[in-house]
Amino acid sequence: MTGRPLIGVSTYLETGARWGVWELEAALLPVGYPRLVQRAGGLAVMLPPDDPEHAAATVARLDGLVVAGGPDVDPARYGAERSPRTGPPAPERDAWELALIDAALAARIPLLGICRGMQLLNVALGGTLVQHLDGHAEVVGVFGGHPVKPVPGTLYGEVVPEETTVPTYHHQAVDRLGEGLVPSAYAADGTVEAVELPSPGWVLGVQWHPEMGEDVRVVRALVRAASGSSAPHRS
């Protein structure tokens, strides 16, 4: 493959967003996501919620996929009752992004889940979530930071071999791991901070927000894997 790989990034769907004189329903994405993909050497394309039946055709046009952060996953997706501290559901995003994940796994397209995206990856593979954690989002609307320690011998441990402090903002986390997933990083309190599927594919989820930091190694590894993607539309 020649040129920069095409990396799809899922988006928010908001009932009202303001810009200029307008306040309209909008599919939007914090600019940190496409900028991070670009800094890592990829071309970024936004993937707003669509009919899940179009997910496979969408993924077939991509070299890699990022499932972005956002609202809490609906607990009904993993067979749990809603906690009072779980946020309102985002059914269009849940359905679309779960379909994108399934399609990416089936096609062996390199896949990175960020925060909510990691949680959805876990749910897609039959795992469950802790619906509330204290101490991982200390101030509402403000990203914090805490150290994460890689597991040696994992994909993440090879990409980032040392303990690092990462930008974080979440109050949910992995509970029971999905089928085939292995933990590849932990917080000091034992929270699973990264999960992955063993090779031959490239599948990684991180609980933090690399788009809010300066370390591009994780997304650069995704772009590198996408450069060698065997997507059906590539020769």
N, C-alpha and C positions, 0 to 999 in steps of 0.2 A: 504494500500500500504506500502511496506517495502522499505528501501533504500532511496537514494536521488532522488528527482523528476527530470525528464528530461526536461530542458528548452531550447527551440529552439530560436536562435537569428538570425535575418535576416542579410545579409551581403551587402557590397558594391560590385559592379562589375566594375572593372577598366580596361581600354584598355591597359595600360602599367604600371607595377609595377616592381621595381628593388629589387633583393636580390642576394647576391653573384655575379656570373657572368651573371645572367639572367635578362632579361627585357621581361616580357610576360603579356598577359591578365591574370587578377587574380580576384578571388572572395576573398575578404579580410575583416577583421574586426579589429578595434583597440583593443588591448589586454585588455583594461579596461573593456570591456563588459563581456567576459567570466570570467575574474577574479572576477568581482563583483558578478556574478551568483554563482561562486564557494565559495566566501566568505560568501554569504548568505545561503549556504547549498544546492545548486542545482548542477546538472550536466549540463554543457553547450554543445550544439551542434549547429554548424553553418548551416544556411539555405540559400545557395546561390540562386539567381534567377533561376526559373524553369518555366515550362509551368504552367500557372494558373490552368489548369484542374487537376493538381496533388496536389493542396493546401489542399483539404479536407483529402486526404489520408495521407499527411504529418502531418497535425495537429492531426489526429487520433492517431499518434504514440507518441505524446508529452503530457506532464503534464502541461506545461505552455509555453507561447510565449512572446518574447520581439521583438518588431519592432524597429530597431536601428535608430539612426540619420543618416543624409546624405544630399544629394542634395535637392533642392527645388522641391516640387510637381508640376507637369505640370498643369498650370492653366486651361487647357482644361478639366481636370478631374472634376473641379467644375464650368465649364461653364463661365470662365472669359478669357478676352484677356490678353496676356502676357505683363507684365510691363517690361520696359527696364532694371530694376534692378533685375529681376528674373533670376536665373541661368539657364543653359542649362538643357533640360529634361533628365530624366533617365527612359525611357519607360519600360525597362525590370523590373526594381525595382518597379516602380509604379504598373504595372500589377500584379506582383507576390505578393507584400506585401498587396495590396488591397484584393487579393484573400485569402491570409493568414488571414487577419483580418475578412473577411466575414466568413471563415470557423471556426475560433476560436469563433466568436460570436454565430454561429449556434450550435456549439458543447459545448458551455459554458466552454471553456478552459480558465483559467485565462490568462489575456492579459495585457501587459504593453507596451505602446507606449512612446518612448523617442524622444523628439524634433521633427524631421520629422515624427517619428512614431505617436506622438500625433496628428500632423497635418493630417496625412493620416487617422487616426481613425475618426477625425472630417469630412473629405471629404467622407469617406466610408459611413457615416451616413447622407449624404446630406448637410453638412455644407460647408462654404467657408472660405477663408484665406485672411488676409491682406498681400499683396505681399512685402511690405517693411516697416520696423520700424527702426527708428534711436535710438541709445543708448543701444541696446541689444547685439551688437557685436562691441566693441569699437576699437579693433586692429585686423586686418586681421590675421588669423591663431593663435590667442592667446585667450584662454578661459578667460572670465571675471567672475564677480560674482555680484549678487544683491539679496536683501532680497525678499522672497515670504511669503505671509501671508495665512495660511489655512482658509478654511471656516468651522466653527464648525458644527459638525453633519455629515460631509461627510466621506467617506472612507479615503481620504487622511488626513483629519483633525483628524481622530482617530489614524492613523499611525504616523503622525508627528503633534502633537497638537500645537506646538509653531512656531512663525516666525523664519525662518532660512535663512541664506545666502547660495545660491546654485551656482554651476558652470554653466555658461551659455555661449552659442555662437549660436545666431540665429538672423535672420533679418525678419522672417515671423512669423505670429501668427494667432490664431483663430479670425475670423470675425463673421459670423453667425454660431451659434452652430448647430451641427448635431442633428438629431432627437433623443430625449431621453437623450442627454448628459447634465450634469449639471456642472457648474464651481466649482472647489474645492480648488483653490488657485489663488491669484492675486499678481502681482507686484505692486510696489508703484504707477506706472503711470496708473494703471487700466487694464493692459494687463492680459488676462486670462493665468495663468501659469500651471494650471492642470485642467483636465476634467475627468469625470467618468460617468459610467452608474450605476444607482441604482441597489441594489441587486435584484434577488438572485445571479447573477453572480459576478465575480471579474474582472472589466474592468477599467483601469486607464491610463491616459496619462499625462505625465509631460513635460513641455517645456524645462526644463534644462537637464543637463548631469550628472546623479548620478554616472556614471562610471568614472568621473573625480574627484570625491570627496571621502571622507571617510565615509559618512553616508550611511549605508547599509539598513536602515529601510524600504524603499520602496520596494527594491528587496527582502528583507527578507519576507515582507508581501506577495509578489507574490509567493515565494517559499513555504510559509506556506499554501497559498490557493491551490497551485499546489499539495501539499502533500495529499490533500483531493479531488483532481480532479476526476470527474466521467467520464473521457475519455473512449470511447467504448472499448479500449484494456485493460483497467484495471479491476480487479476483486474487 
